[in-house]
Amino acid sequence: MHPGTLFLIPAPLGEAEFADIIPANVQQRITCLKYFIVEHPKTARYFLKQIERMRPLQEIEMQVLNEHTRFNELDRLLEPLLAGNDIGLLSEAGCPAVADPGANLVRVAHQKHVPVVPLVGPSSILLALMASGLNGQNFHFHGYLPIKNELRLKTIFQLEEESARSNQTQIFIETPYRNQKLLELLIQNCNDETDLCIASNLTLKDEYIATKKIKEWRSYLPQIAKRPTVFLLHR
């Protein structure tokens, strides 16, 4: 039996006009899927309610994949695929498998010769890079910085040095409620001439994107607490 296809489904980055974020052809692909692997069933159901589906929501089968899922559990999640059914891997926000626990599942799918099809949708990392004006040919996404202040500050200095040495844009994120503290730490400790882009609430009505030198940011800091934000640094 031929396996089904694993479709990688991006989700909106927040409350936005659904049709403006998820292309019509992507929505069409999703309508016929019965099986989904999701991070949070509640938000996945909200996502699916916005699409005209071929079957009632009650008939949709969901399995959970999150940061607590063990590697040896991935085979079980792929069982419908190996039985010939298509599955949608639905991200909580943005693109599956990018800063997301879905990457391991995709790797196992390749090992089992399952076709993997990425669908078009928003990626906060790439949108921020596009809009930053910083080097888009050489960049490094670091995910979350260390939590402890001493190690976090050391990491920031290392990123700044690497950027200056390699002409490389450094990209990182933070848990939204800690955004403001991270921003203040950057402003207090980075070189005056370092460029910093702050990209918050991307694709939403109150989207905010600005790139300035550290010395320019010191005269005004936006309030980004609890707003999903991507930070981009270039020296």
C-alpha positions as CSV (number, residue, x, y, z in Angstrom):
1,M,0.0,0.0,0.0
2,H,1.3,3.5,-0.9
3,P,1.5,5.9,2.1
4,G,-0.6,9.0,2.3
5,T,0.9,12.5,2.0
6,L,1.9,14.6,5.0
7,F,0.7,18.2,4.4
8,L,2.4,20.9,6.4
9,I,-0.2,23.5,7.2
10,P,0.7,27.0,8.4
11,A,-1.7,28.9,10.7
12,P,-2.3,32.6,11.1
13,L,0.0,34.4,13.6
14,G,-3.0,35.9,15.5
15,E,-6.5,37.3,15.0
16,A,-6.5,38.4,11.3
17,E,-8.7,38.1,8.2
18,F,-8.3,34.4,7.4
19,A,-8.6,34.8,3.7
20,D,-5.8,37.4,3.7
21,I,-3.4,35.0,5.4
22,I,-4.2,31.5,4.1
23,P,-4.4,31.2,0.3
24,A,-7.6,29.8,-1.2
25,N,-5.7,26.8,-2.8
26,V,-4.3,25.9,0.6
27,Q,-7.8,26.0,2.2
28,Q,-9.0,23.8,-0.6
29,R,-6.3,21.2,0.2
30,I,-7.3,21.2,3.8
31,T,-11.1,20.7,3.2
32,C,-10.7,17.0,2.3
33,L,-8.4,16.0,5.2
34,K,-9.8,13.8,7.9
35,Y,-6.6,13.3,9.9
36,F,-4.6,16.0,11.7
37,I,-1.6,16.2,14.0
38,V,-1.9,19.3,16.1
39,E,-0.2,21.1,19.0
40,H,-3.5,22.2,20.7
41,P,-6.8,20.6,19.6
42,K,-8.8,23.6,20.8
43,T,-7.0,26.1,18.6
44,A,-6.9,23.6,15.7
45,R,-10.7,23.3,15.8
46,Y,-11.0,27.1,15.8
47,F,-8.8,27.1,12.7
48,L,-10.8,24.4,10.9
49,K,-14.1,26.1,11.7
50,Q,-13.0,29.0,9.4
51,I,-12.7,26.6,6.4
52,E,-15.6,25.0,4.5
53,R,-14.9,21.4,5.1
54,M,-16.2,18.3,3.2
55,R,-17.0,16.5,6.6
56,P,-18.3,17.7,9.9
57,L,-15.8,18.7,12.6
58,Q,-17.0,15.8,14.7
59,E,-15.6,13.4,12.1
60,I,-12.1,14.9,12.1
61,E,-9.5,12.9,14.0
62,M,-6.8,14.7,15.8
63,Q,-3.6,13.5,17.5
64,V,-1.4,15.8,19.6
65,L,2.2,16.6,19.0
66,N,3.9,19.0,21.3
67,E,7.1,19.7,23.2
68,H,6.4,16.7,25.5
69,T,6.0,14.2,22.7
70,R,8.7,11.6,22.9
71,F,10.6,10.6,19.7
72,N,9.5,7.0,20.1
73,E,5.8,8.1,19.9
74,L,6.1,9.5,16.4
75,D,5.6,6.2,14.6
76,R,2.2,6.0,16.3
77,L,1.2,9.5,15.0
78,L,2.1,8.4,11.4
79,E,0.1,5.2,11.4
80,P,-2.8,6.7,9.4
81,L,-0.3,7.8,6.8
82,L,1.2,4.4,6.4
83,A,-2.3,3.0,6.0
84,G,-2.7,5.3,2.9
85,N,-4.4,8.3,4.5
86,D,-3.3,11.9,4.1
87,I,-2.6,13.9,7.2
88,G,-2.3,17.6,7.9
89,L,0.4,18.7,10.4
90,L,-1.1,21.9,11.7
91,S,1.1,24.5,13.4
92,E,-0.2,26.5,16.4
93,A,0.9,29.7,14.6
94,G,3.1,30.2,11.5
95,C,4.8,27.3,9.7
96,P,5.1,23.8,11.0
97,A,8.5,22.4,11.9
98,V,10.1,25.9,12.0
99,A,10.8,26.8,15.6
100,D,8.1,24.1,16.2
101,P,8.1,20.5,17.6
102,G,6.9,19.2,14.2
103,A,10.4,18.9,12.7
104,N,11.1,15.4,14.2
105,L,7.8,14.1,12.8
106,V,8.8,15.4,9.3
107,R,12.2,13.7,9.6
108,V,10.6,10.3,10.5
109,A,8.1,10.7,7.6
110,H,11.0,11.1,5.2
111,Q,12.7,8.0,6.7
112,K,9.5,6.1,6.0
113,H,9.4,7.4,2.4
114,V,6.2,9.4,3.1
115,P,5.6,12.3,0.6
116,V,5.9,15.7,2.5
117,V,4.2,18.7,1.0
118,P,4.7,22.2,2.6
119,L,1.7,24.6,2.0
120,V,2.1,28.3,1.7
121,G,1.4,30.5,4.7
122,P,2.9,33.0,7.1
123,S,6.3,32.6,8.7
124,S,7.1,35.3,11.3
125,I,10.8,34.7,11.0
126,L,10.9,35.3,7.2
127,L,8.4,38.1,7.3
128,A,10.5,39.9,9.9
129,L,13.7,39.4,7.9
130,M,12.1,40.6,4.7
131,A,10.9,43.8,6.4
132,S,14.0,44.5,8.4
133,G,16.4,45.8,5.8
134,L,19.1,43.7,7.3
135,N,21.2,41.1,5.5
136,G,18.8,38.5,4.1
137,Q,21.6,36.5,2.4
138,N,23.4,35.5,5.5
139,F,21.3,35.0,8.7
140,H,21.0,32.7,11.7
141,F,17.9,32.0,13.6
142,H,18.7,31.1,17.3
143,G,15.2,30.5,18.7
144,Y,15.0,31.5,22.4
145,L,18.0,33.0,24.2
146,P,19.0,31.6,27.6
147,I,16.8,32.7,30.5
148,K,19.5,33.4,33.1
149,N,20.6,37.0,32.8
150,E,24.4,36.3,33.0
151,L,24.3,33.6,30.2
152,R,21.8,35.7,28.2
153,L,24.0,38.7,28.2
154,K,27.0,36.6,27.2
155,T,25.0,35.2,24.3
156,I,24.0,38.7,23.2
157,F,27.6,39.8,23.1
158,Q,28.5,36.6,21.1
159,L,25.7,37.2,18.6
160,E,26.9,40.8,18.1
161,E,30.5,39.7,17.6
162,E,29.4,37.0,15.1
163,S,27.3,39.5,13.2
164,A,30.2,41.9,12.9
165,R,32.6,39.1,11.9
166,S,30.4,37.4,9.3
167,N,28.1,40.2,8.2
168,Q,25.3,37.9,9.5
169,T,21.8,38.9,10.7
170,Q,21.1,37.3,14.1
171,I,17.4,36.4,14.6
172,F,15.8,35.4,17.9
173,I,12.5,35.3,19.8
174,E,11.3,35.4,23.3
175,T,8.3,34.4,25.3
176,P,5.9,37.4,24.8
177,Y,5.6,38.4,28.5
178,R,9.5,38.7,28.7
179,N,9.8,40.7,25.5
180,Q,10.2,44.1,27.2
181,K,12.9,42.9,29.5
182,L,14.9,41.4,26.6
183,L,14.5,44.7,24.6
184,E,15.8,46.7,27.6
185,L,18.7,44.4,28.0
186,L,19.6,44.8,24.3
187,I,19.4,48.6,24.4
188,Q,21.5,48.8,27.6
189,N,24.3,46.6,26.4
190,C,24.7,46.5,22.7
191,N,27.0,48.8,20.7
192,D,25.6,52.2,19.7
193,E,26.0,51.4,16.0
194,T,24.4,48.0,16.1
195,D,21.2,47.8,14.1
196,L,18.1,46.3,15.8
197,C,14.9,45.4,14.2
198,I,11.8,44.9,16.3
199,A,8.9,43.1,14.5
200,S,5.8,42.6,16.6
201,N,2.3,41.2,15.8
202,L,3.2,40.5,12.2
203,T,0.2,40.3,9.8
204,L,-2.1,41.7,12.5
205,K,-3.8,45.1,12.4
206,D,-1.4,46.5,15.0
207,E,1.7,45.2,13.3
208,Y,4.8,47.1,14.3
209,I,8.2,46.8,12.4
210,A,11.1,49.2,12.8
211,T,14.8,49.0,12.4
212,K,17.1,51.5,14.1
213,K,20.5,51.8,15.6
214,I,20.8,51.0,19.3
215,K,21.6,54.6,20.1
216,E,18.4,55.7,18.3
217,W,16.3,53.2,20.2
218,R,17.4,54.7,23.5
219,S,15.2,57.7,23.0
220,Y,12.1,55.6,22.6
221,L,11.2,52.0,23.4
222,P,7.9,50.5,22.0
223,Q,5.8,48.6,24.4
224,I,6.0,45.0,23.2
225,A,5.1,43.0,26.3
226,K,2.7,40.2,25.5
227,R,3.0,40.9,21.8
228,P,4.7,38.1,19.7
229,T,7.9,39.6,18.5
230,V,10.9,38.7,16.4
231,F,14.2,40.4,17.2
232,L,16.9,40.9,14.4
233,L,20.3,42.2,15.2
234,H,23.1,43.2,12.8
235,R,26.4,44.9,13.6
